[in-house]
Amino acid sequence: MSTRGATLHAPAETVRADTPQPPSARLPLVVYVLALGTFLMGTTEFVVAGLLPEIAGDLQVSVARTGLMITVFAVGMIVGAPLMAMLTLRLPKRLTLMLALGVFAAGHVIVALSSDFTLVLAARFLTAIATGAFWAVANVAATRAAGPAASSRALGLVGAGAMLANVVGVPLGAFAGQLMGWRGPFWALAAFSAAAIALIARTVPHDGGDQQAVSVRSELTALGSGRLWLVLAACATTTGGVLAAYSYISPLLTDRSGIASGIVPLVLVGFGLGALAGSLVGGRLGDRRPHTVTITAAAGATLLLLAISLLAGYAVPTIILIALLGFFGLGANPVLMSLAVRFAHQAPVLASALTVSAFNLGTAIGSWIAGLTLDTSLGTTGPAMVGTAIATLTLIPTTAIALTHRRRSATAVQAPTNTHTARDTKA
């Protein structure tokens, strides 16, 4: 029996959660506006890395301690996404997005004005909480606007905003910070986010009527979905593996591959372009073949990380492999987010928030373990080897999800067949 025939006989729950749908021609404008929001938030998350010496010198702290601005942001994302998803559950999504952008802008103003490092860290944590809230609700708003037939493609575009930040936002922010001082990019991000509030108000539809039936208890029921936890595990391991290596790619390139430090930013741009392309392509293909995309991406990332570990001594192959790692390593993220929202059924906001936390948790753990290997005999290739091991683990939950889908599809096809057989026998 064809896939189309199986879909016609499948229960509503199975069709909604698993069955690929043909994508619509165009995505609504609101999806692009939400992608602009994630572009701003992706920029603020990583622009600090390019401004560490300037910030450290001005605030009179060490560069290592200044790096806490990145760590605190990651922790805020892990905690903030599910927490704010619950606290804002009864608020209209448009209002939640606008409030998140308002807090985001305020956090940047505090950083730009402050000369106290402790206050700067507190503002970064506040900004991260707002970022987690925006991202979680933006994913749900994008999938609702695009519809189930294009949900992965919509999430791919929203995620591409953050990928584009690595290609455009972070380099421009670092360059601007060197020209006008490190506070300049924070003022700019505050201004752009304030402008984005107006765009959100004009494009995101009001959904106040849908909030009456929403409760914390109904959202928490999503935690009983085994498939949701498999998706969250895949979210953590896929980013944990890739970013374990990426976080320490600079010393690998300069010390092992022999690449000049001035060329390293161009290599990172290549990774960002690969990640941007992977997010868009993965999102588009994921609407039709979600399980093929997730398994292929996990296998590809594992092989690429292994190749980087073995070929790090050769500059040109390493540069190519890093760009491909961006494509395969992060290409399945929008598909995983889409699956999480579908598997959560009546709790899409919490599921979306948990994927944000899972991505950041995997990044934090993976980069921490990778950093420990630098002082071992593995040296600068240690992070890539750690990444290989973590990325391999992604094959476990993605394969389990695919097998569960196949078993559910087979059951859905057999159920109507057995019903017809019983009727024929009775006749």
ZIJO-V599593 format. One record per residue. N is the residue number from 1. RES is the residue in one small letter. PSI is psi in degrees with one decimal (* if undefined). OMEGA is omega in radians with two decimals (999 if undefined). BURIAL is 1 if it has 9 or more other C-alpha atoms within 8 Angstrom, else 0. Layout:
# ZIJO-V599593
n = <N & N>
res = <RES & RES>
psi = <PSI & PSI>
omega = <OMEGA & OMEGA>
burial = <BURIAL & BURIAL>
This chain:
# ZIJO-V599593
n = <1 & 2 & 3 & 4 & 5 & 6 & 7 & 8 & 9 & 10 & 11 & 12 & 13 & 14 & 15 & 16 & 17 & 18 & 19 & 20 & 21 & 22 & 23 & 24 & 25 & 26 & 27 & 28 & 29 & 30 & 31 & 32 & 33 & 34 & 35 & 36 & 37 & 38 & 39 & 40 & 41 & 42 & 43 & 44 & 45 & 46 & 47 & 48 & 49 & 50 & 51 & 52 & 53 & 54 & 55 & 56 & 57 & 58 & 59 & 60 & 61 & 62 & 63 & 64 & 65 & 66 & 67 & 68 & 69 & 70 & 71 & 72 & 73 & 74 & 75 & 76 & 77 & 78 & 79 & 80 & 81 & 82 & 83 & 84 & 85 & 86 & 87 & 88 & 89 & 90 & 91 & 92 & 93 & 94 & 95 & 96 & 97 & 98 & 99 & 100 & 101 & 102 & 103 & 104 & 105 & 106 & 107 & 108 & 109 & 110 & 111 & 112 & 113 & 114 & 115 & 116 & 117 & 118 & 119 & 120 & 121 & 122 & 123 & 124 & 125 & 126 & 127 & 128 & 129 & 130 & 131 & 132 & 133 & 134 & 135 & 136 & 137 & 138 & 139 & 140 & 141 & 142 & 143 & 144 & 145 & 146 & 147 & 148 & 149 & 150 & 151 & 152 & 153 & 154 & 155 & 156 & 157 & 158 & 159 & 160 & 161 & 162 & 163 & 164 & 165 & 166 & 167 & 168 & 169 & 170 & 171 & 172 & 173 & 174 & 175 & 176 & 177 & 178 & 179 & 180 & 181 & 182 & 183 & 184 & 185 & 186 & 187 & 188 & 189 & 190 & 191 & 192 & 193 & 194 & 195 & 196 & 197 & 198 & 199 & 200 & 201 & 202 & 203 & 204 & 205 & 206 & 207 & 208 & 209 & 210 & 211 & 212 & 213 & 214 & 215 & 216 & 217 & 218 & 219 & 220 & 221 & 222 & 223 & 224 & 225 & 226 & 227 & 228 & 229 & 230 & 231 & 232 & 233 & 234 & 235 & 236 & 237 & 238 & 239 & 240 & 241 & 242 & 243 & 244 & 245 & 246 & 247 & 248 & 249 & 250 & 251 & 252 & 253 & 254 & 255 & 256 & 257 & 258 & 259 & 260 & 261 & 262 & 263 & 264 & 265 & 266 & 267 & 268 & 269 & 270 & 271 & 272 & 273 & 274 & 275 & 276 & 277 & 278 & 279 & 280 & 281 & 282 & 283 & 284 & 285 & 286 & 287 & 288 & 289 & 290 & 291 & 292 & 293 & 294 & 295 & 296 & 297 & 298 & 299 & 300 & 301 & 302 & 303 & 304 & 305 & 306 & 307 & 308 & 309 & 310 & 311 & 312 & 313 & 314 & 315 & 316 & 317 & 318 & 319 & 320 & 321 & 322 & 323 & 324 & 325 & 326 & 327 & 328 & 329 & 330 & 331 & 332 & 333 & 334 & 335 & 336 & 337 & 338 & 339 & 340 & 341 & 342 & 343 & 344 & 345 & 346 & 347 & 348 & 349 & 350 & 351 & 352 & 353 & 354 & 355 & 356 & 357 & 358 & 359 & 360 & 361 & 362 & 363 & 364 & 365 & 366 & 367 & 368 & 369 & 370 & 371 & 372 & 373 & 374 & 375 & 376 & 377 & 378 & 379 & 380 & 381 & 382 & 383 & 384 & 385 & 386 & 387 & 388 & 389 & 390 & 391 & 392 & 393 & 394 & 395 & 396 & 397 & 398 & 399 & 400 & 401 & 402 & 403 & 404 & 405 & 406 & 407 & 408 & 409 & 410 & 411 & 412 & 413 & 414 & 415 & 416 & 417 & 418 & 419 & 420 & 421 & 422 & 423 & 424 & 425 & 426 & 427>
res = <m & s & t & r & g & a & t & l & h & a & p & a & e & t & v & r & a & d & t & p & q & p & p & s & a & r & l & p & l & v & v & y & v & l & a & l & g & t & f & l & m & g & t & t & e & f & v & v & a & g & l & l & p & e & i & a & g & d & l & q & v & s & v & a & r & t & g & l & m & i & t & v & f & a & v & g & m & i & v & g & a & p & l & m & a & m & l & t & l & r & l & p & k & r & l & t & l & m & l & a & l & g & v & f & a & a & g & h & v & i & v & a & l & s & s & d & f & t & l & v & l & a & a & r & f & l & t & a & i & a & t & g & a & f & w & a & v & a & n & v & a & a & t & r & a & a & g & p & a & a & s & s & r & a & l & g & l & v & g & a & g & a & m & l & a & n & v & v & g & v & p & l & g & a & f & a & g & q & l & m & g & w & r & g & p & f & w & a & l & a & a & f & s & a & a & a & i & a & l & i & a & r & t & v & p & h & d & g & g & d & q & q & a & v & s & v & r & s & e & l & t & a & l & g & s & g & r & l & w & l & v & l & a & a & c & a & t & t & t & g & g & v & l & a & a & y & s & y & i & s & p & l & l & t & d & r & s & g & i & a & s & g & i & v & p & l & v & l & v & g & f & g & l & g & a & l & a & g & s & l & v & g & g & r & l & g & d & r & r & p & h & t & v & t & i & t & a & a & a & g & a & t & l & l & l & l & a & i & s & l & l & a & g & y & a & v & p & t & i & i & l & i & a & l & l & g & f & f & g & l & g & a & n & p & v & l & m & s & l & a & v & r & f & a & h & q & a & p & v & l & a & s & a & l & t & v & s & a & f & n & l & g & t & a & i & g & s & w & i & a & g & l & t & l & d & t & s & l & g & t & t & g & p & a & m & v & g & t & a & i & a & t & l & t & l & i & p & t & t & a & i & a & l & t & h & r & r & r & s & a & t & a & v & q & a & p & t & n & t & h & t & a & r & d & t & k & a>
psi = <141.5 & 164.6 & -38.1 & -41.8 & -40.1 & -36.8 & -38.5 & -31.0 & -7.4 & 149.5 & 159.7 & -39.1 & -38.9 & -41.3 & -43.6 & -36.9 & -33.2 & -36.1 & 123.7 & 142.9 & 149.8 & 132.5 & 148.8 & 166.6 & -46.1 & 148.2 & 146.8 & 158.5 & -35.3 & -31.6 & -39.3 & -35.6 & -41.8 & -35.1 & -34.1 & -39.8 & -44.8 & -27.2 & -45.9 & -39.8 & -33.4 & -34.2 & -46.9 & -27.9 & -37.2 & -8.9 & -26.1 & -35.2 & -32.8 & -4.0 & 11.0 & -48.1 & -41.1 & -43.1 & -44.1 & -42.7 & -39.5 & -39.4 & -2.2 & 48.4 & 165.8 & 158.8 & -39.8 & -42.3 & -33.4 & -29.3 & -15.9 & -20.0 & -30.8 & -44.3 & -45.6 & -37.9 & -43.1 & -43.1 & -40.4 & -36.4 & -42.4 & -46.3 & -40.8 & -37.2 & -56.8 & -34.1 & -49.6 & -29.0 & -38.2 & -41.4 & -29.3 & 16.7 & -39.9 & -2.1 & 146.8 & 143.7 & -35.9 & -44.3 & -41.6 & -44.4 & -41.6 & -41.8 & -40.9 & -43.1 & -35.2 & -45.6 & -38.8 & -47.2 & -43.3 & -39.5 & -38.1 & -35.0 & -42.0 & -45.0 & -43.8 & -28.3 & -20.7 & 147.4 & 3.6 & 122.3 & -36.4 & -41.6 & -36.1 & -44.3 & -41.3 & -39.9 & -36.8 & -40.0 & -43.5 & -42.3 & -39.5 & -38.6 & -43.1 & -38.4 & -44.0 & -41.3 & -45.4 & -47.0 & -44.1 & -46.4 & -34.6 & -38.9 & -43.0 & -43.8 & -38.4 & -42.9 & -36.5 & -40.6 & -38.3 & -27.4 & 162.5 & -24.9 & -18.2 & 26.3 & -44.0 & -38.4 & -39.5 & -43.8 & -32.1 & -39.9 & -42.3 & -43.6 & -30.3 & -26.0 & -42.9 & -36.6 & -41.2 & -28.8 & -37.2 & -27.9 & -38.9 & -55.0 & -48.8 & -48.8 & -41.9 & -39.8 & -42.6 & -41.8 & -44.4 & -37.6 & -33.7 & -27.4 & -45.0 & 7.6 & 152.6 & -19.9 & -23.0 & -51.1 & -32.5 & -38.1 & -42.9 & -43.3 & -36.7 & -41.9 & -44.2 & -38.6 & -34.3 & -40.0 & -34.4 & -26.2 & -42.0 & -38.7 & -41.2 & -42.8 & -31.0 & -25.4 & -33.2 & 123.2 & 149.4 & 132.9 & 28.3 & -33.7 & -23.0 & -12.6 & -13.2 & -35.6 & 0.6 & 135.9 & 158.9 & -38.2 & -42.8 & -35.4 & -40.4 & -18.5 & -21.5 & -24.7 & -13.6 & -1.9 & 115.7 & -36.7 & -34.0 & -42.9 & -33.0 & -41.7 & -43.6 & -38.1 & -42.1 & -38.3 & -43.9 & -43.8 & -33.5 & -46.0 & -34.6 & -41.4 & -47.1 & -47.6 & -14.5 & -41.8 & -42.2 & -34.7 & -26.7 & 31.0 & -26.6 & -51.3 & -29.9 & -43.7 & -42.4 & -42.2 & -34.5 & -45.5 & -14.2 & 24.6 & 137.2 & 145.2 & -29.7 & -19.8 & -19.2 & -45.0 & -34.5 & -35.7 & -39.2 & -33.8 & -39.1 & -41.1 & -43.7 & -39.8 & -40.0 & -41.8 & -39.4 & -48.1 & -41.5 & -39.3 & -41.8 & -45.7 & -44.1 & -40.9 & -40.2 & -47.4 & -28.0 & -23.5 & -23.8 & -40.8 & 66.9 & -40.4 & -34.0 & -41.7 & -47.2 & -40.7 & -43.6 & -42.5 & -42.2 & -43.9 & -41.9 & -43.7 & -40.0 & -46.7 & -38.2 & -41.7 & -38.7 & -41.5 & -39.2 & -40.0 & -38.7 & -28.8 & 17.5 & -21.0 & -6.6 & 119.7 & -54.5 & -50.2 & -36.9 & -41.8 & -44.0 & -43.7 & -37.3 & -40.7 & -42.8 & -32.4 & -38.4 & -40.5 & -53.2 & -36.9 & -34.2 & 2.5 & -25.7 & -5.5 & -46.8 & -31.7 & -42.3 & -41.6 & -40.5 & -43.0 & -39.2 & -44.7 & -39.6 & -42.9 & -23.2 & -14.4 & -103.9 & 7.0 & 56.7 & -34.0 & -46.7 & -41.8 & -44.1 & -42.0 & -39.5 & -31.4 & -38.5 & -44.6 & -41.4 & -42.5 & -46.2 & -33.5 & -45.0 & -40.3 & -45.3 & -47.1 & -45.4 & -45.4 & -32.7 & -48.7 & -41.5 & -38.8 & -32.5 & -27.0 & -14.4 & -29.8 & 10.5 & -175.5 & -17.9 & -30.2 & -140.0 & -14.0 & -9.5 & -48.3 & -38.3 & -36.3 & -40.5 & -42.9 & -38.2 & -45.5 & -42.5 & -42.5 & -34.6 & -36.6 & -24.1 & -27.5 & -25.1 & -58.0 & -35.3 & -39.1 & -39.6 & -40.2 & -42.7 & -41.4 & -38.8 & -40.8 & -43.0 & -41.4 & -40.9 & -39.3 & -42.0 & -39.6 & -39.5 & -34.9 & -38.8 & -31.0 & -52.4 & -30.5 & -43.5 & -35.0 & -45.4 & -38.3 & -41.1 & -39.8 & -40.9 & -40.2 & -39.5 & -37.7 & *>
omega = <-3.09 & 3.10 & 3.13 & 3.11 & 3.12 & -3.14 & -3.12 & -3.10 & -3.07 & 3.06 & -3.10 & -3.11 & -3.13 & 3.14 & -3.09 & -3.01 & -2.93 & -2.88 & 3.09 & -3.13 & 3.09 & -3.07 & 3.05 & -3.01 & -3.04 & 3.07 & 3.13 & -3.09 & -3.06 & 3.13 & 3.12 & 3.09 & 3.09 & 3.07 & 3.06 & 3.10 & 3.13 & 3.05 & 3.12 & -3.08 & 3.03 & 3.11 & -3.09 & -3.12 & -3.00 & -3.11 & 3.14 & -3.10 & 3.14 & -3.09 & -3.06 & -3.13 & -3.12 & 3.13 & -3.12 & -3.12 & -3.09 & -3.11 & 3.09 & 3.01 & -3.13 & 3.11 & 3.14 & 3.14 & 3.10 & 3.10 & 3.08 & 3.08 & 3.09 & -3.12 & -3.14 & 3.12 & 3.13 & 3.12 & 3.11 & 3.09 & -3.12 & -3.09 & -2.97 & -3.05 & 3.13 & -3.12 & -3.12 & 3.08 & 3.12 & -3.09 & -3.12 & -3.00 & -3.07 & 3.12 & 3.02 & -3.07 & 3.10 & 3.13 & 3.13 & 3.12 & -3.14 & 3.10 & 3.12 & 3.11 & 3.10 & 3.09 & 3.10 & 3.13 & -3.14 & 3.12 & 3.13 & 3.08 & 3.12 & 3.13 & -3.09 & -3.10 & -2.96 & 3.01 & 3.13 & -3.04 & 3.12 & 3.10 & 3.09 & 3.12 & 3.12 & 3.11 & 3.10 & 3.10 & 3.10 & 3.12 & -3.14 & 3.10 & 3.09 & 3.12 & 3.11 & 3.13 & -3.13 & -3.06 & -3.11 & -3.12 & 3.13 & 3.11 & 3.14 & 3.14 & -3.14 & -3.14 & 3.11 & -3.12 & -3.10 & -3.08 & -3.09 & -3.10 & -3.10 & -3.06 & 3.14 & 3.13 & 3.11 & 3.11 & 3.06 & 3.12 & 3.10 & 3.09 & 3.13 & 3.07 & 3.11 & 3.10 & 3.13 & 3.10 & 3.12 & -3.10 & -3.02 & -3.00 & -3.08 & 3.10 & 3.12 & 3.12 & 3.11 & 3.13 & 3.12 & 3.13 & 3.11 & -3.12 & -3.02 & -3.09 & -3.01 & -3.13 & -3.10 & 3.12 & 3.14 & 3.03 & -3.11 & 3.13 & 3.09 & -3.13 & -3.13 & 3.14 & 3.07 & 3.09 & -3.14 & 3.10 & 3.14 & 3.12 & 3.10 & -3.12 & -3.08 & -2.98 & -3.11 & -3.12 & 3.10 & -3.10 & -3.07 & -3.10 & -3.12 & -3.01 & -3.05 & -3.05 & -3.07 & 3.08 & 3.11 & -3.13 & -3.14 & 3.10 & -3.09 & 3.10 & 3.12 & -3.11 & 3.09 & -3.14 & 3.12 & 3.13 & 3.09 & -3.14 & 3.05 & 3.11 & 3.13 & 3.08 & 3.11 & 3.09 & -3.10 & -3.06 & -3.12 & 3.11 & 3.11 & 3.13 & -3.09 & -3.06 & 2.97 & 3.10 & -3.05 & -3.11 & -3.10 & -3.10 & -3.11 & 3.09 & 3.08 & -3.10 & -3.06 & -3.06 & -3.05 & -3.09 & 3.11 & -3.13 & 3.13 & -3.09 & 3.12 & -3.13 & -3.07 & 3.12 & 3.12 & 3.08 & 3.12 & 3.04 & 3.08 & 3.07 & 3.14 & 3.10 & 3.08 & 3.13 & 3.11 & 3.12 & 3.14 & 3.13 & -3.13 & -3.13 & 3.13 & 3.11 & -3.13 & -3.13 & -3.07 & 3.11 & -3.14 & -3.08 & -3.06 & -3.08 & 3.05 & -3.13 & -3.07 & -3.14 & 3.14 & 3.14 & 3.14 & 3.12 & 3.14 & 3.13 & 3.12 & -3.14 & -3.14 & 3.10 & 3.08 & 3.13 & 3.09 & 3.12 & -3.05 & -3.02 & -3.08 & 3.14 & -3.12 & -2.98 & -3.03 & 3.10 & -3.13 & 3.12 & 3.13 & -3.12 & -3.14 & 3.09 & 3.10 & 3.11 & 3.06 & -3.12 & -3.08 & -3.03 & -3.10 & -3.08 & -3.10 & -3.07 & 3.12 & 3.12 & 3.12 & 3.11 & 3.12 & 3.12 & 3.14 & 3.14 & -3.13 & -3.10 & 3.14 & 3.10 & -3.03 & -3.12 & -3.07 & -3.08 & 3.13 & 3.14 & 3.11 & 3.12 & -3.13 & 3.07 & 3.09 & 3.11 & -3.12 & 3.09 & -3.10 & 3.09 & 3.10 & 3.13 & -3.11 & -3.11 & -3.12 & -3.13 & 3.12 & 3.13 & -3.13 & -3.14 & -3.14 & -3.08 & -3.10 & -3.12 & 3.10 & 3.13 & 3.12 & 3.11 & -3.04 & 3.07 & -3.14 & 3.14 & 3.12 & 3.10 & 3.06 & 3.11 & 3.12 & -3.12 & -3.11 & -3.14 & 3.10 & -3.14 & -3.14 & -3.13 & -3.12 & -3.13 & -3.13 & 3.09 & 3.12 & 3.11 & 3.14 & 3.13 & 3.09 & 3.10 & 3.13 & -3.14 & 3.12 & 3.12 & 3.13 & 3.12 & -3.14 & 3.13 & -3.08 & -3.07 & 3.12 & 3.12 & 3.12 & 3.13 & 3.12 & 3.14 & 3.14 & 3.13 & 3.14 & -3.13 & 3.13 & 3.12 & 999>
burial = <0 & 0 & 0 & 0 & 0 & 1 & 1 & 0 & 1 & 1 & 0 & 0 & 0 & 1 & 1 & 1 & 1 & 1 & 0 & 1 & 1 & 0 & 1 & 0 & 0 & 0 & 1 & 0 & 0 & 1 & 1 & 1 & 1 & 1 & 1 & 1 & 1 & 1 & 1 & 1 & 1 & 1 & 1 & 1 & 1 & 1 & 1 & 1 & 0 & 1 & 1 & 1 & 0 & 1 & 1 & 1 & 1 & 0 & 1 & 0 & 1 & 0 & 1 & 0 & 0 & 1 & 1 & 1 & 1 & 1 & 1 & 1 & 1 & 1 & 1 & 1 & 1 & 1 & 1 & 1 & 1 & 1 & 0 & 1 & 1 & 1 & 0 & 0 & 1 & 1 & 1 & 1 & 1 & 1 & 0 & 1 & 1 & 1 & 0 & 1 & 1 & 1 & 1 & 1 & 1 & 1 & 1 & 1 & 1 & 1 & 1 & 1 & 0 & 1 & 0 & 0 & 1 & 0 & 1 & 1 & 1 & 0 & 1 & 1 & 1 & 1 & 1 & 1 & 1 & 1 & 1 & 1 & 1 & 1 & 1 & 1 & 1 & 1 & 1 & 1 & 1 & 1 & 1 & 1 & 1 & 1 & 0 & 1 & 1 & 1 & 1 & 1 & 1 & 1 & 1 & 1 & 1 & 1 & 1 & 1 & 1 & 1 & 1 & 1 & 1 & 1 & 1 & 0 & 1 & 1 & 1 & 0 & 1 & 1 & 0 & 1 & 1 & 1 & 0 & 0 & 1 & 1 & 1 & 1 & 1 & 1 & 1 & 0 & 1 & 1 & 1 & 1 & 1 & 1 & 0 & 1 & 1 & 0 & 1 & 1 & 1 & 0 & 1 & 1 & 0 & 0 & 1 & 1 & 0 & 0 & 1 & 0 & 0 & 1 & 0 & 0 & 0 & 1 & 1 & 1 & 1 & 1 & 1 & 0 & 1 & 0 & 0 & 1 & 1 & 1 & 1 & 1 & 1 & 1 & 1 & 1 & 1 & 1 & 1 & 1 & 1 & 1 & 1 & 1 & 1 & 0 & 0 & 1 & 0 & 1 & 1 & 1 & 1 & 1 & 1 & 1 & 1 & 1 & 1 & 0 & 0 & 0 & 0 & 1 & 0 & 0 & 1 & 0 & 1 & 1 & 1 & 1 & 1 & 1 & 1 & 1 & 1 & 1 & 1 & 1 & 1 & 1 & 1 & 1 & 1 & 1 & 1 & 1 & 1 & 1 & 1 & 0 & 1 & 1 & 1 & 0 & 1 & 1 & 1 & 1 & 1 & 1 & 1 & 1 & 1 & 1 & 1 & 1 & 1 & 0 & 1 & 1 & 1 & 0 & 1 & 0 & 1 & 1 & 1 & 0 & 1 & 1 & 1 & 1 & 1 & 1 & 1 & 1 & 1 & 1 & 1 & 1 & 1 & 1 & 1 & 1 & 1 & 1 & 1 & 1 & 1 & 1 & 1 & 1 & 1 & 0 & 1 & 1 & 1 & 1 & 1 & 1 & 1 & 1 & 1 & 1 & 1 & 1 & 1 & 1 & 1 & 1 & 1 & 1 & 1 & 1 & 1 & 1 & 1 & 1 & 1 & 0 & 1 & 1 & 0 & 0 & 0 & 1 & 1 & 1 & 1 & 1 & 1 & 1 & 1 & 1 & 1 & 1 & 1 & 1 & 1 & 1 & 1 & 1 & 1 & 0 & 1 & 1 & 1 & 1 & 1 & 1 & 0 & 0 & 1 & 0 & 0 & 1 & 1 & 0 & 0 & 1 & 1 & 0 & 0 & 1 & 0 & 0 & 0 & 0 & 0 & 0 & 0 & 0 & 0 & 0 & 0>
